């Protein structure tokens, strides 16, 4: 993924969430609805999260140093992991606490129509942000399902924004559900129920993000299709077969490839070096993300007599 697509989705989400957060706080001040407060805190968390994603994109572009010879590409994974933690602590934990409090001590809503109007407008703004993330993700998603894209993507920003926006839309529906039933039934306990539903939803999304970002932060290798492409590209010319290979993403757009390849026996050193150069060129052409390639030549002993 080019950084531009991810940045466009992040900026769309940032602008939408900042405006929505302000409107929700005003709505809470007028109505006293706990689900509105939970959604306001949720939007603040999302706004902060988008800022962290942009920071990660910026710091990941720093040049390599002797202490970090492979660069800082994993900064994007680190800040995405922090985003997941913030969504869980600031978003889910607060909403669950507020929901339980409202269930224990329900309070009547004032001017609930204000909350309804704000929530409906917020759904429209979040829908715009979500459509932007969907459009940018389709450019790189390929034929995999959306769940597969979230699980397999080596670029963190778009999966994070997709899950955040989908969670935001569902959270707004839950808030509308709680406020609406409180008005229809005259029982403010439904406001607490809606708030609790928001908290559980955010908790589930946060756990998914934590698991996925932790995996990327530790280090994931090439996807199955990428590995097949690299293997096919390595074999050719005087490279007879691939003996073994290890890959790891150093950042969303930088793949490390280390492999041992079997060459024809009796090749002069000059020819060995030339074959390695050609094999590296084939891999980079097939998988542009494979920027660091280390190939170890060896003889093909698979057919040797024992």
PyMOL commands that set and color helices and strands:
alter all, ss='L'
color gray80, all
select helices_A, chain A and resi 3-31+34-59+75-104+112-141+146-152+156-185+189-218+224-234+269-286
alter helices_A, ss='H'
color red, helices_A
select strands_A, chain A and resi 239-251+254-263+290-299
alter strands_A, ss='S'
color yellow, strands_A
deselect
rebuild
show_as cartoon
